[in-house]
Amino acid sequence: MTCRTQHQVLIAVISLLMTGAVQNDEQINRALNMFNTAKRLHMEGRLDEAIREYAAAAELDEENPWIFNALGLAMTEARDFKGAEKAFRNALRLNSELTDVHNNLGVLYSEMGQKEKAFEEFTNVVRNPSYPSPEKPLYNMGALYFRDQNYELALMYYRRAIEKRPKFAMGYRGLGEVHLAMGEPEIAFENFEKALEQDPDDLPSLYELARLYDQKGEVDKAREYYRRVVQADRFSPLGKFSLERLDALEPGT
C-alpha cells in the first residue's frame, strides 16, 4: 500500500468516525427531546403517552440510567409492576450506585406487597453515607409500617425522617396520616398544617385538611382547600375528587 493510499484510507476512517459521532450526538439529542416531552406528559397525568415517550427515548439512548429510572416511575404509577422492575434494573445495570433508583425500587416492591425486598432496598440506601436525602427511604420505611397498621413503628420512622430533614413536608404528612388513622384528628390536623408550612402545594396534606374541614361542617374552609388541591394538580385523582366535592358544596346543590 502506497503512502498516498494509506493517507486516503486514514481520511476515510476519520470521516466515518466523525459521521458516527455526529449521528450519535443527534440521537442523544432526540432522546433528550423525547425525555422532556415524556416528563411533561407525565406531569399532566397522561401516563400511557408518557411511558411510550420514555421507552422511545430509552431505545435511542440506552446508556442513560435516568431515562430508565423515569420510565420505571411512570410504570409504577401505571401499576405495570413487571415493566417498572425491568426499567429500574436496567438503570442499576448502568450504574449500581444510584441510590435514588434503589429507593424507587423499594417503593415498587412496597406497592407489590414484597415488604422484605422493599425494606432491604430502603435500608441499603439509609446506610449509604453519601446519599444526600436519607429522609426519603426513612419516610418509605414508615409508609411500609403504616400500610401494615403498625402505627408505633410508622411514627418512629416518620420522626426519624424529620430529624434528618426538619423541613421535610412528607414526614409531617406521614405523622398526620398515622394520627388520623389512630382517631386523633386534632393532632393529624396540626401535622398536615406543618407539612404545608414546608410545602404549600403538598397535595395529600391539602386534601386531608379539606376533608377535615368538610367533616367539621366548615364549608368555606373546605372549599378553600379543595380549590388549592385543584390548583396544585387538577389531573390527579385527588384533584378530581376535589372538583367533585366542590360541585357538591356549591350553594343550592
Secondary structure as UniProt FT lines:
FT   HELIX           3..43
FT   TURN            44..45
FT   HELIX           47..60
FT   TURN            62..63
FT   HELIX           65..77
FT   TURN            78..79
FT   HELIX           81..94
FT   TURN            96..97
FT   HELIX           99..111
FT   TURN            112..113
FT   HELIX           115..126
FT   TURN            129..130
FT   HELIX           135..147
FT   TURN            148..149
FT   HELIX           151..164
FT   TURN            166..167
FT   HELIX           169..181
FT   TURN            182..183
FT   HELIX           185..198
FT   TURN            200..201
FT   HELIX           203..215
FT   TURN            216..217
FT   HELIX           219..232
FT   TURN            234..235
FT   HELIX           237..249
FT   TURN            251..252
//
